[in-house]
Amino acid sequence: LFSCKMSTGQENISPDLLTANNRIIYSCRMFVATIAGAAAGTLGLTGLQGLLYYVFTSAIVSLLFLLKMRFSIQSHFSSHSPIWTEGVFQGLLSFVLFWTLLYDIVHIYS
């Protein structure tokens, strides 16, 4: 992740770096959602268990980003919300796609 604050100590935030940080979070969340969906399908999780598994993995991704930023969200983003919400619903769609695909392949067609 890139620090978006100007080096002169001003409170200005670079929009290009802010956009790059949002893209990084979005890409990582999509990748993890795909892998988590495949794992949930392979493990045979169904219903609420699978949904809770997605919420858990999404929270882990957010916490790992917080650790990477050393909990200084304000120097990387203009607010706290992107770290928790960027790409969550798009990731959910990818999660469900791979969850059902792998569940069908492993548990129904075998």
A tleap script that builds the chain and sets N, CA, C and O, in Angstrom:
source leaprc.protein.ff14SB
mol = sequence {
  NLEU PHE SER CYS LYS MET SER THR GLY GLN
  GLU ASN ILE SER PRO ASP LEU LEU THR ALA
  ASN ASN ARG ILE ILE TYR SER CYS ARG MET
  PHE VAL ALA THR ILE ALA GLY ALA ALA ALA
  GLY THR LEU GLY LEU THR GLY LEU GLN GLY
  LEU LEU TYR TYR VAL PHE THR SER ALA ILE
  VAL SER LEU LEU PHE LEU LEU LYS MET ARG
  PHE SER ILE GLN SER HIE PHE SER SER HIE
  SER PRO ILE TRP THR GLU GLY VAL PHE GLN
  GLY LEU LEU SER PHE VAL LEU PHE TRP THR
  LEU LEU TYR ASP ILE VAL HIE ILE TYR CSER
}
set mol.1.N position { 0.833 -1.171 0.000 }
set mol.1.CA position { 0.000 0.000 0.000 }
set mol.1.C position { 0.881 1.237 0.000 }
set mol.1.O position { 1.977 1.238 0.560 }
set mol.2.N position { 0.389 2.280 -0.631 }
set mol.2.CA position { 1.134 3.517 -0.759 }
set mol.2.C position { 0.646 4.531 0.260 }
set mol.2.O position { -0.550 4.611 0.538 }
set mol.3.N position { 1.559 5.298 0.812 }
set mol.3.CA position { 1.171 6.379 1.701 }
set mol.3.C position { 0.643 7.532 0.863 }
set mol.3.O position { 1.320 7.993 -0.057 }
set mol.4.N position { -0.549 7.997 1.169 }
set mol.4.CA position { -1.204 9.018 0.355 }
set mol.4.C position { -0.941 10.434 0.856 }
set mol.4.O position { -1.248 11.396 0.153 }
set mol.5.N position { -0.383 10.583 2.044 }
set mol.5.CA position { -0.129 11.911 2.584 }
set mol.5.C position { 1.046 12.536 1.858 }
set mol.5.O position { 1.988 11.846 1.468 }
set mol.6.N position { 0.984 13.825 1.685 }
set mol.6.CA position { 2.085 14.549 1.068 }
set mol.6.C position { 3.262 14.603 2.036 }
set mol.6.O position { 3.061 14.721 3.245 }
set mol.7.N position { 4.465 14.520 1.532 }
set mol.7.CA position { 5.650 14.472 2.381 }
set mol.7.C position { 5.930 15.793 3.085 }
set mol.7.O position { 6.748 15.829 4.003 }
set mol.8.N position { 5.284 16.864 2.688 }
set mol.8.CA position { 5.526 18.170 3.296 }
set mol.8.C position { 4.756 18.347 4.595 }
set mol.8.O position { 4.845 19.401 5.224 }
set mol.9.N position { 4.006 17.342 5.003 }
set mol.9.CA position { 3.252 17.417 6.239 }
set mol.9.C position { 1.874 18.039 6.070 }
set mol.9.O position { 1.151 18.208 7.052 }
set mol.10.N position { 1.507 18.374 4.875 }
set mol.10.CA position { 0.180 18.925 4.627 }
set mol.10.C position { -0.865 17.824 4.743 }
set mol.10.O position { -0.544 16.635 4.728 }
set mol.11.N position { -2.091 18.234 4.855 }
set mol.11.CA position { -3.180 17.272 4.970 }
set mol.11.C position { -3.732 16.862 3.615 }
set mol.11.O position { -4.775 16.211 3.556 }
set mol.12.N position { -3.071 17.217 2.536 }
set mol.12.CA position { -3.535 16.836 1.205 }
set mol.12.C position { -3.293 15.351 0.980 }
set mol.12.O position { -2.308 14.786 1.454 }
set mol.13.N position { -4.206 14.738 0.252 }
set mol.13.CA position { -4.094 13.316 -0.056 }
set mol.13.C position { -3.989 13.175 -1.564 }
set mol.13.O position { -4.749 13.798 -2.306 }
set mol.14.N position { -3.064 12.368 -2.012 }
set mol.14.CA position { -2.878 12.139 -3.446 }
set mol.14.C position { -3.998 11.249 -3.973 }
set mol.14.O position { -4.130 10.111 -3.523 }
set mol.15.N position { -4.807 11.732 -4.912 }
set mol.15.CA position { -5.906 10.908 -5.437 }
set mol.15.C position { -5.422 9.687 -6.211 }
set mol.15.O position { -6.080 8.647 -6.200 }
set mol.16.N position { -4.285 9.803 -6.878 }
set mol.16.CA position { -3.760 8.659 -7.630 }
set mol.16.C position { -3.364 7.516 -6.694 }
set mol.16.O position { -3.666 6.353 -6.961 }
set mol.17.N position { -2.689 7.854 -5.605 }
set mol.17.CA position { -2.284 6.819 -4.655 }
set mol.17.C position { -3.481 6.258 -3.896 }
set mol.17.O position { -3.506 5.077 -3.550 }
set mol.18.N position { -4.467 7.103 -3.642 }
set mol.18.CA position { -5.685 6.636 -2.991 }
set mol.18.C position { -6.415 5.627 -3.873 }
set mol.18.O position { -6.900 4.605 -3.388 }
set mol.19.N position { -6.488 5.920 -5.167 }
set mol.19.CA position { -7.108 4.991 -6.122 }
set mol.19.C position { -6.314 3.699 -6.219 }
set mol.19.O position { -6.893 2.615 -6.297 }
set mol.20.N position { -4.991 3.807 -6.214 }
set mol.20.CA position { -4.152 2.605 -6.264 }
set mol.20.C position { -4.363 1.741 -5.029 }
set mol.20.O position { -4.415 0.517 -5.140 }
set mol.21.N position { -4.485 2.343 -3.871 }
set mol.21.CA position { -4.731 1.582 -2.645 }
set mol.21.C position { -6.084 0.880 -2.685 }
set mol.21.O position { -6.208 -0.268 -2.258 }
set mol.22.N position { -7.091 1.570 -3.196 }
set mol.22.CA position { -8.411 0.937 -3.323 }
set mol.22.C position { -8.370 -0.247 -4.279 }
set mol.22.O position { -9.009 -1.271 -4.035 }
set mol.23.N position { -7.615 -0.107 -5.367 }
set mol.23.CA position { -7.477 -1.221 -6.318 }
set mol.23.C position { -6.760 -2.413 -5.692 }
set mol.23.O position { -7.127 -3.562 -5.937 }
set mol.24.N position { -5.750 -2.139 -4.892 }
set mol.24.CA position { -5.012 -3.218 -4.226 }
set mol.24.C position { -5.928 -3.987 -3.289 }
set mol.24.O position { -5.930 -5.218 -3.293 }
set mol.25.N position { -6.703 -3.276 -2.492 }
set mol.25.CA position { -7.626 -3.940 -1.565 }
set mol.25.C position { -8.673 -4.739 -2.333 }
set mol.25.O position { -8.990 -5.870 -1.963 }
set mol.26.N position { -9.209 -4.154 -3.398 }
set mol.26.CA position { -10.216 -4.834 -4.211 }
set mol.26.C position { -9.650 -6.125 -4.807 }
set mol.26.O position { -10.295 -7.171 -4.742 }
set mol.27.N position { -8.469 -6.056 -5.375 }
set mol.27.CA position { -7.861 -7.232 -6.010 }
set mol.27.C position { -7.571 -8.332 -4.994 }
set mol.27.O position { -7.843 -9.504 -5.253 }
set mol.28.N position { -7.031 -7.966 -3.861 }
set mol.28.CA position { -6.740 -8.966 -2.832 }
set mol.28.C position { -8.010 -9.599 -2.287 }
set mol.28.O position { -8.070 -10.806 -2.056 }
set mol.29.N position { -9.026 -8.765 -2.085 }
set mol.29.CA position { -10.281 -9.305 -1.562 }
set mol.29.C position { -10.920 -10.271 -2.561 }
set mol.29.O position { -11.485 -11.288 -2.157 }
set mol.30.N position { -10.838 -9.968 -3.856 }
set mol.30.CA position { -11.395 -10.870 -4.869 }
set mol.30.C position { -10.628 -12.194 -4.905 }
set mol.30.O position { -11.225 -13.267 -4.993 }
set mol.31.N position { -9.310 -12.103 -4.836 }
set mol.31.CA position { -8.495 -13.317 -4.855 }
set mol.31.C position { -8.813 -14.196 -3.643 }
set mol.31.O position { -9.010 -15.403 -3.782 }
set mol.32.N position { -8.862 -13.593 -2.464 }
set mol.32.CA position { -9.133 -14.357 -1.249 }
set mol.32.C position { -10.560 -14.909 -1.272 }
set mol.32.O position { -10.787 -16.027 -0.809 }
set mol.33.N position { -11.526 -14.153 -1.801 }
set mol.33.CA position { -12.904 -14.637 -1.883 }
set mol.33.C position { -13.000 -15.859 -2.796 }
set mol.33.O position { -13.738 -16.800 -2.506 }
set mol.34.N position { -12.257 -15.840 -3.891 }
set mol.34.CA position { -12.264 -16.981 -4.806 }
set mol.34.C position { -11.677 -18.218 -4.138 }
set mol.34.O position { -12.257 -19.301 -4.214 }
set mol.35.N position { -10.536 -18.060 -3.486 }
set mol.35.CA position { -9.894 -19.187 -2.796 }
set mol.35.C position { -10.767 -19.671 -1.634 }
set mol.35.O position { -10.908 -20.877 -1.428 }
set mol.36.N position { -11.349 -18.742 -0.879 }
set mol.36.CA position { -12.204 -19.120 0.246 }
set mol.36.C position { -13.464 -19.839 -0.240 }
set mol.36.O position { -13.926 -20.782 0.403 }
set mol.37.N position { -14.017 -19.401 -1.367 }
set mol.37.CA position { -15.185 -20.084 -1.919 }
set mol.37.C position { -14.860 -21.503 -2.342 }
set mol.37.O position { -15.639 -22.426 -2.108 }
set mol.38.N position { -13.704 -21.672 -2.967 }
set mol.38.CA position { -13.277 -23.021 -3.353 }
set mol.38.C position { -13.054 -23.893 -2.121 }
set mol.38.O position { -13.409 -25.072 -2.118 }
set mol.39.N position { -12.472 -23.318 -1.082 }
set mol.39.CA position { -12.244 -24.078 0.152 }
set mol.39.C position { -13.569 -24.434 0.822 }
set mol.39.O position { -13.739 -25.557 1.299 }
set mol.40.N position { -14.508 -23.489 0.862 }
set mol.40.CA position { -15.808 -23.759 1.488 }
set mol.40.C position { -16.558 -24.859 0.742 }
set mol.40.O position { -17.188 -25.715 1.365 }
set mol.41.N position { -16.494 -24.839 -0.582 }
set mol.41.CA position { -17.148 -25.889 -1.361 }
set mol.41.C position { -16.505 -27.237 -1.162 }
set mol.41.O position { -17.195 -28.250 -1.050 }
set mol.42.N position { -15.184 -27.257 -1.117 }
set mol.42.CA position { -14.459 -28.509 -0.912 }
set mol.42.C position { -14.720 -29.073 0.483 }
set mol.42.O position { -14.853 -30.285 0.652 }
set mol.43.N position { -14.792 -28.192 1.480 }
set mol.43.CA position { -15.053 -28.633 2.851 }
set mol.43.C position { -16.503 -29.056 3.070 }
set mol.43.O position { -16.818 -29.688 4.078 }
set mol.44.N position { -17.388 -28.711 2.135 }
set mol.44.CA position { -18.787 -29.106 2.250 }
set mol.44.C position { -19.614 -28.196 3.132 }
set mol.44.O position { -20.641 -28.619 3.665 }
set mol.45.N position { -19.187 -26.955 3.297 }
set mol.45.CA position { -19.966 -26.013 4.096 }
set mol.45.C position { -21.251 -25.661 3.363 }
set mol.45.O position { -21.249 -25.474 2.146 }
set mol.46.N position { -22.336 -25.573 4.097 }
set mol.46.CA position { -23.624 -25.233 3.503 }
set mol.46.C position { -24.304 -24.161 4.329 }
set mol.46.O position { -24.049 -24.029 5.526 }
set mol.47.N position { -25.165 -23.402 3.690 }
set mol.47.CA position { -26.012 -22.434 4.370 }
set mol.47.C position { -25.256 -21.372 5.138 }
set mol.47.O position { -24.335 -20.739 4.621 }
set mol.48.N position { -25.662 -21.191 6.379 }
set mol.48.CA position { -25.106 -20.150 7.230 }
set mol.48.C position { -23.626 -20.377 7.532 }
set mol.48.O position { -22.878 -19.418 7.720 }
set mol.49.N position { -23.206 -21.628 7.580 }
set mol.49.CA position { -21.785 -21.915 7.805 }
set mol.49.C position { -20.912 -21.307 6.715 }
set mol.49.O position { -19.868 -20.724 7.010 }
set mol.50.N position { -21.324 -21.436 5.482 }
set mol.50.CA position { -20.568 -20.877 4.375 }
set mol.50.C position { -20.549 -19.362 4.398 }
set mol.50.O position { -19.516 -18.747 4.133 }
set mol.51.N position { -21.678 -18.758 4.712 }
set mol.51.CA position { -21.744 -17.301 4.794 }
set mol.51.C position { -20.860 -16.775 5.923 }
set mol.51.O position { -20.150 -15.785 5.743 }
set mol.52.N position { -20.897 -17.421 7.068 }
set mol.52.CA position { -20.034 -17.021 8.180 }
set mol.52.C position { -18.562 -17.208 7.837 }
set mol.52.O position { -17.716 -16.426 8.270 }
set mol.53.N position { -18.259 -18.231 7.068 }
set mol.53.CA position { -16.884 -18.446 6.617 }
set mol.53.C position { -16.423 -17.284 5.741 }
set mol.53.O position { -15.276 -16.850 5.850 }
set mol.54.N position { -17.292 -16.780 4.884 }
set mol.54.CA position { -16.929 -15.626 4.059 }
set mol.54.C position { -16.721 -14.380 4.918 }
set mol.54.O position { -15.757 -13.641 4.717 }
set mol.55.N position { -17.613 -14.148 5.864 }
set mol.55.CA position { -17.471 -12.987 6.747 }
set mol.55.C position { -16.158 -13.076 7.517 }
set mol.55.O position { -15.462 -12.073 7.678 }
set mol.56.N position { -15.822 -14.261 7.988 }
set mol.56.CA position { -14.573 -14.470 8.722 }
set mol.56.C position { -13.360 -14.194 7.831 }
set mol.56.O position { -12.448 -13.478 8.245 }
set mol.57.N position { -13.334 -14.742 6.631 }
set mol.57.CA position { -12.179 -14.514 5.753 }
set mol.57.C position { -12.087 -13.063 5.313 }
set mol.57.O position { -10.985 -12.538 5.156 }
set mol.58.N position { -13.220 -12.407 5.112 }
set mol.58.CA position { -13.205 -10.996 4.750 }
set mol.58.C position { -12.650 -10.150 5.893 }
set mol.58.O position { -11.887 -9.211 5.660 }
set mol.59.N position { -13.027 -10.476 7.114 }
set mol.59.CA position { -12.495 -9.755 8.278 }
set mol.59.C position { -10.999 -9.998 8.437 }
set mol.59.O position { -10.260 -9.084 8.802 }
set mol.60.N position { -10.550 -11.206 8.170 }
set mol.60.CA position { -9.114 -11.513 8.249 }
set mol.60.C position { -8.339 -10.685 7.231 }
set mol.60.O position { -7.267 -10.168 7.545 }
set mol.61.N position { -8.866 -10.554 6.014 }
set mol.61.CA position { -8.210 -9.740 4.988 }
set mol.61.C position { -8.084 -8.289 5.463 }
set mol.61.O position { -7.031 -7.670 5.315 }
set mol.62.N position { -9.153 -7.763 6.028 }
set mol.62.CA position { -9.124 -6.387 6.519 }
set mol.62.C position { -8.112 -6.230 7.650 }
set mol.62.O position { -7.375 -5.245 7.692 }
set mol.63.N position { -8.075 -7.188 8.555 }
set mol.63.CA position { -7.109 -7.115 9.652 }
set mol.63.C position { -5.673 -7.222 9.160 }
set mol.63.O position { -4.782 -6.559 9.692 }
set mol.64.N position { -5.445 -8.046 8.156 }
set mol.64.CA position { -4.096 -8.147 7.601 }
set mol.64.C position { -3.670 -6.845 6.927 }
set mol.64.O position { -2.504 -6.459 7.002 }
set mol.65.N position { -4.608 -6.170 6.271 }
set mol.65.CA position { -4.282 -4.864 5.702 }
set mol.65.C position { -3.986 -3.851 6.797 }
set mol.65.O position { -3.080 -3.029 6.656 }
set mol.66.N position { -4.741 -3.904 7.885 }
set mol.66.CA position { -4.457 -3.006 9.008 }
set mol.66.C position { -3.063 -3.245 9.568 }
set mol.66.O position { -2.348 -2.297 9.891 }
set mol.67.N position { -2.679 -4.505 9.682 }
set mol.67.CA position { -1.328 -4.822 10.153 }
set mol.67.C position { -0.271 -4.332 9.173 }
set mol.67.O position { 0.761 -3.798 9.581 }
set mol.68.N position { -0.526 -4.512 7.893 }
set mol.68.CA position { 0.414 -4.054 6.871 }
set mol.68.C position { 0.608 -2.540 6.934 }
set mol.68.O position { 1.712 -2.039 6.719 }
set mol.69.N position { -0.477 -1.813 7.231 }
set mol.69.CA position { -0.414 -0.356 7.320 }
set mol.69.C position { 0.035 0.116 8.692 }
set mol.69.O position { 0.168 1.318 8.925 }
set mol.70.N position { 0.265 -0.813 9.592 }
set mol.70.CA position { 0.630 -0.501 10.979 }
set mol.70.C position { -0.428 0.377 11.645 }
set mol.70.O position { -0.111 1.282 12.416 }
set mol.71.N position { -1.679 0.091 11.334 }
set mol.71.CA position { -2.863 0.737 11.913 }
set mol.71.C position { -2.918 2.243 11.656 }
set mol.71.O position { -3.627 2.952 12.370 }
set mol.72.N position { -2.201 2.743 10.669 }
set mol.72.CA position { -2.270 4.170 10.324 }
set mol.72.C position { -3.117 4.341 9.062 }
set mol.72.O position { -2.605 4.611 7.976 }
set mol.73.N position { -4.411 4.176 9.239 }
set mol.73.CA position { -5.344 4.221 8.110 }
set mol.73.C position { -5.367 5.601 7.477 }
set mol.73.O position { -5.468 5.719 6.256 }
set mol.74.N position { -5.274 6.647 8.289 }
set mol.74.CA position { -5.392 8.004 7.776 }
set mol.74.C position { -4.265 8.378 6.819 }
set mol.74.O position { -4.435 9.285 6.005 }
set mol.75.N position { -3.129 7.707 6.894 }
set mol.75.CA position { -2.048 8.031 5.960 }
set mol.75.C position { -2.166 7.272 4.639 }
set mol.75.O position { -1.414 7.539 3.702 }
set mol.76.N position { -3.108 6.323 4.558 }
set mol.76.CA position { -3.294 5.544 3.340 }
set mol.76.C position { -4.648 5.767 2.679 }
set mol.76.O position { -4.794 5.563 1.474 }
set mol.77.N position { -5.641 6.185 3.468 }
set mol.77.CA position { -7.002 6.374 2.965 }
set mol.77.C position { -7.585 7.651 3.542 }
set mol.77.O position { -7.101 8.164 4.551 }
set mol.78.N position { -8.621 8.159 2.900 }
set mol.78.CA position { -9.262 9.371 3.393 }
set mol.78.C position { -10.253 9.078 4.525 }
set mol.78.O position { -10.609 9.983 5.280 }
set mol.79.N position { -10.701 7.817 4.649 }
set mol.79.CA position { -11.601 7.430 5.733 }
set mol.79.C position { -11.322 5.972 6.109 }
set mol.79.O position { -10.502 5.301 5.482 }
set mol.80.N position { -12.015 5.500 7.138 }
set mol.80.CA position { -11.825 4.118 7.608 }
set mol.80.C position { -12.617 3.098 6.795 }
set mol.80.O position { -12.300 1.909 6.837 }
set mol.81.N position { -13.619 3.524 6.070 }
set mol.81.CA position { -14.529 2.570 5.436 }
set mol.81.C position { -13.920 1.716 4.321 }
set mol.81.O position { -14.308 0.552 4.217 }
set mol.82.N position { -12.997 2.199 3.478 }
set mol.82.CA position { -12.515 1.327 2.401 }
set mol.82.C position { -11.827 0.053 2.888 }
set mol.82.O position { -11.896 -0.981 2.223 }
set mol.83.N position { -11.179 0.120 4.021 }
set mol.83.CA position { -10.467 -1.053 4.513 }
set mol.83.C position { -11.444 -2.182 4.865 }
set mol.83.O position { -11.079 -3.357 4.809 }
set mol.84.N position { -12.673 -1.830 5.225 }
set mol.84.CA position { -13.660 -2.835 5.614 }
set mol.84.C position { -14.676 -3.130 4.526 }
set mol.84.O position { -15.251 -4.218 4.512 }
set mol.85.N position { -14.919 -2.185 3.601 }
set mol.85.CA position { -16.031 -2.368 2.677 }
set mol.85.C position { -15.635 -2.481 1.202 }
set mol.85.O position { -16.458 -2.904 0.390 }
set mol.86.N position { -14.426 -2.124 0.836 }
set mol.86.CA position { -14.031 -2.121 -0.576 }
set mol.86.C position { -14.076 -3.536 -1.159 }
set mol.86.O position { -13.302 -4.402 -0.753 }
set mol.87.N position { -14.969 -3.765 -2.096 }
set mol.87.CA position { -15.057 -5.040 -2.802 }
set mol.87.C position { -15.717 -6.171 -2.038 }
set mol.87.O position { -15.613 -7.326 -2.450 }
set mol.88.N position { -16.395 -5.873 -0.932 }
set mol.88.CA position { -16.987 -6.942 -0.117 }
set mol.88.C position { -18.120 -7.644 -0.863 }
set mol.88.O position { -18.181 -8.873 -0.880 }
set mol.89.N position { -19.009 -6.881 -1.473 }
set mol.89.CA position { -20.156 -7.510 -2.141 }
set mol.89.C position { -19.749 -8.166 -3.456 }
set mol.89.O position { -20.308 -9.201 -3.818 }
set mol.90.N position { -18.794 -7.591 -4.177 }
set mol.90.CA position { -18.281 -8.247 -5.372 }
set mol.90.C position { -17.546 -9.528 -4.998 }
set mol.90.O position { -17.633 -10.535 -5.701 }
set mol.91.N position { -16.829 -9.479 -3.895 }
set mol.91.CA position { -16.155 -10.678 -3.402 }
set mol.91.C position { -17.148 -11.749 -3.000 }
set mol.91.O position { -16.895 -12.939 -3.186 }
set mol.92.N position { -18.280 -11.331 -2.448 }
set mol.92.CA position { -19.317 -12.292 -2.072 }
set mol.92.C position { -19.840 -13.040 -3.294 }
set mol.92.O position { -20.091 -14.243 -3.228 }
set mol.93.N position { -20.002 -12.336 -4.401 }
set mol.93.CA position { -20.462 -12.998 -5.624 }
set mol.93.C position { -19.448 -14.022 -6.117 }
set mol.93.O position { -19.826 -15.122 -6.520 }
set mol.94.N position { -18.168 -13.674 -6.088 }
set mol.94.CA position { -17.126 -14.629 -6.488 }
set mol.94.C position { -17.071 -15.802 -5.526 }
set mol.94.O position { -16.892 -16.949 -5.936 }
set mol.95.N position { -17.225 -15.506 -4.243 }
set mol.95.CA position { -17.227 -16.557 -3.230 }
set mol.95.C position { -18.337 -17.564 -3.493 }
set mol.95.O position { -18.098 -18.772 -3.494 }
set mol.96.N position { -19.554 -17.068 -3.715 }
set mol.96.CA position { -20.703 -17.953 -3.945 }
set mol.96.C position { -20.518 -18.763 -5.229 }
set mol.96.O position { -20.869 -19.942 -5.274 }
set mol.97.N position { -19.976 -18.142 -6.258 }
set mol.97.CA position { -19.744 -18.851 -7.516 }
set mol.97.C position { -18.823 -20.042 -7.313 }
set mol.97.O position { -19.157 -21.156 -7.716 }
set mol.98.N position { -17.667 -19.825 -6.692 }
set mol.98.CA position { -16.718 -20.924 -6.503 }
set mol.98.C position { -17.150 -21.874 -5.401 }
set mol.98.O position { -16.810 -23.057 -5.442 }
set mol.99.N position { -17.884 -21.388 -4.426 }
set mol.99.CA position { -18.418 -22.233 -3.369 }
set mol.99.C position { -19.362 -23.268 -3.960 }
set mol.99.O position { -19.222 -24.461 -3.691 }
set mol.100.N position { -20.322 -22.823 -4.764 }
set mol.100.CA position { -21.283 -23.757 -5.344 }
set mol.100.C position { -20.642 -24.651 -6.399 }
set mol.100.O position { -20.982 -25.829 -6.505 }
set mol.101.N position { -19.724 -24.102 -7.174 }
set mol.101.CA position { -19.054 -24.903 -8.198 }
set mol.101.C position { -18.272 -26.059 -7.575 }
set mol.101.O position { -18.433 -27.210 -7.983 }
set mol.102.N position { -17.442 -25.762 -6.606 }
set mol.102.CA position { -16.632 -26.812 -5.980 }
set mol.102.C position { -17.476 -27.748 -5.132 }
set mol.102.O position { -17.178 -28.940 -5.048 }
set mol.103.N position { -18.521 -27.231 -4.503 }
set mol.103.CA position { -19.409 -28.105 -3.742 }
set mol.103.C position { -20.068 -29.124 -4.670 }
set mol.103.O position { -20.138 -30.309 -4.346 }
set mol.104.N position { -20.549 -28.661 -5.819 }
set mol.104.CA position { -21.173 -29.571 -6.790 }
set mol.104.C position { -20.173 -30.609 -7.313 }
set mol.104.O position { -20.489 -31.795 -7.403 }
set mol.105.N position { -18.992 -30.162 -7.649 }
set mol.105.CA position { -17.987 -31.083 -8.212 }
set mol.105.C position { -17.581 -32.137 -7.192 }
set mol.105.O position { -17.488 -33.320 -7.520 }
set mol.106.N position { -17.337 -31.708 -5.951 }
set mol.106.CA position { -16.802 -32.624 -4.940 }
set mol.106.C position { -17.894 -33.483 -4.299 }
set mol.106.O position { -17.692 -34.680 -4.098 }
set mol.107.N position { -19.042 -32.893 -3.977 }
set mol.107.CA position { -20.015 -33.611 -3.144 }
set mol.107.C position { -21.226 -34.145 -3.908 }
set mol.107.O position { -21.868 -35.085 -3.441 }
set mol.108.N position { -21.549 -33.589 -5.037 }
set mol.108.CA position { -22.737 -34.057 -5.742 }
set mol.108.C position { -22.374 -34.982 -6.901 }
set mol.108.O position { -22.974 -36.046 -7.055 }
set mol.109.N position { -21.408 -34.590 -7.708 }
set mol.109.CA position { -21.081 -35.365 -8.893 }
set mol.109.C position { -20.082 -36.478 -8.662 }
set mol.109.O position { -19.774 -37.229 -9.587 }
set mol.110.N position { -19.573 -36.602 -7.462 }
set mol.110.CA position { -18.591 -37.686 -7.220 }
set mol.110.C position { -19.223 -38.917 -6.623 }
set mol.110.O position { -18.532 -39.902 -6.366 }
savepdb mol mol.pdb
quit
